[in-house]
Amino acid sequence: MAATAIQPSVKIIGANGQISLGKQFAGRQVLVEEREPGVWLVRTATVVPDNERWLHEPQAAAQLQEALNWAQGNPPTDRKAAAVLEKLRGKG
């Protein structure tokens, strides 16, 4: 991986304690690590909510992929729509 020369820039921390990194990062989540007093490392990150973490486990990912593969091979149809509606209404 080749190193890219990036020119440092001076930012001013506003009265509200914020720094603007630019519009290209608007809405992104970042990790801020204080390495030592006055030295920060800011990295973009993707945060997974706790209640969605199970989706990223290997077993769940495999089951989701299997379901997606099935859905691609079995396109939806209205062929049994009447029977399904009757069953839902309690007539089936």
C-alpha positions as CSV (number, residue, x, y, z in Angstrom):
1,M,0.0,0.0,0.0
2,A,1.6,3.3,-1.1
3,A,1.7,6.2,1.3
4,T,-0.1,9.3,0.2
5,A,1.4,12.7,1.0
6,I,-1.4,14.7,2.7
7,Q,-0.8,18.3,3.7
8,P,-1.8,19.0,7.3
9,S,-4.4,21.7,7.9
10,V,-5.1,23.9,10.8
11,K,-8.5,23.7,12.3
12,I,-9.9,25.9,15.1
13,I,-12.1,24.4,17.8
14,G,-15.2,26.5,18.1
15,A,-16.7,27.9,21.4
16,N,-19.0,24.9,21.4
17,G,-16.1,22.4,21.2
18,Q,-16.6,21.3,17.6
19,I,-14.2,21.0,14.7
20,S,-15.4,21.0,11.1
21,L,-13.7,18.3,9.0
22,G,-15.5,19.2,5.8
23,K,-18.8,18.4,4.0
24,Q,-17.4,15.2,2.5
25,F,-17.6,13.7,6.0
26,A,-21.0,15.1,6.9
27,G,-23.2,12.5,8.7
28,R,-20.3,10.0,9.1
29,Q,-19.6,8.4,12.4
30,V,-16.0,8.6,13.7
31,L,-13.9,7.2,16.4
32,V,-11.9,9.7,18.4
33,E,-9.0,8.4,20.4
34,E,-7.0,10.6,22.7
35,R,-3.5,9.2,22.4
36,E,-2.0,11.6,25.0
37,P,-3.2,15.1,26.1
38,G,-3.7,17.2,23.0
39,V,-3.1,14.4,20.5
40,W,-6.2,12.9,18.9
41,L,-6.6,10.2,16.3
42,V,-9.9,10.6,14.3
43,R,-11.0,7.7,12.1
44,T,-14.2,7.1,10.2
45,A,-16.1,4.1,11.5
46,T,-19.2,2.0,10.9
47,V,-21.1,1.3,14.1
48,V,-23.4,-1.7,14.3
49,P,-26.2,-1.4,16.8
50,D,-26.3,-4.1,19.5
51,N,-29.8,-5.3,18.4
52,E,-28.4,-5.8,14.8
53,R,-25.1,-7.5,15.7
54,W,-26.6,-11.0,15.2
55,L,-27.0,-10.2,11.5
56,H,-23.2,-10.1,11.2
57,E,-22.5,-13.5,12.8
58,P,-21.5,-16.3,10.4
59,Q,-24.6,-18.5,11.0
60,A,-27.0,-15.6,10.4
61,A,-25.1,-14.4,7.4
62,A,-25.2,-17.9,5.9
63,Q,-29.0,-18.2,6.5
64,L,-29.6,-14.7,5.0
65,Q,-27.6,-15.6,2.0
66,E,-29.5,-18.9,1.6
67,A,-32.8,-17.0,1.8
68,L,-31.6,-14.4,-0.8
69,N,-30.6,-17.2,-3.1
70,W,-34.0,-18.9,-2.7
71,A,-35.8,-15.6,-3.4
72,Q,-33.8,-15.0,-6.6
73,G,-34.7,-18.5,-7.8
74,N,-38.4,-18.3,-6.8
75,P,-39.8,-15.0,-8.1
76,P,-43.1,-13.9,-6.5
77,T,-46.4,-14.8,-8.2
78,D,-50.1,-14.2,-7.6
79,R,-50.9,-17.8,-8.5
80,K,-52.1,-18.8,-4.9
81,A,-53.2,-15.3,-3.8
82,A,-56.9,-16.2,-3.5
83,A,-56.1,-19.3,-1.4
84,V,-53.8,-17.3,0.9
85,L,-56.4,-14.6,1.4
86,E,-59.1,-17.1,2.2
87,K,-56.8,-18.8,4.7
88,L,-56.1,-15.4,6.4
89,R,-59.8,-14.7,6.6
90,G,-60.3,-18.0,8.4
91,K,-62.2,-19.7,5.5
92,G,-59.4,-22.1,4.5
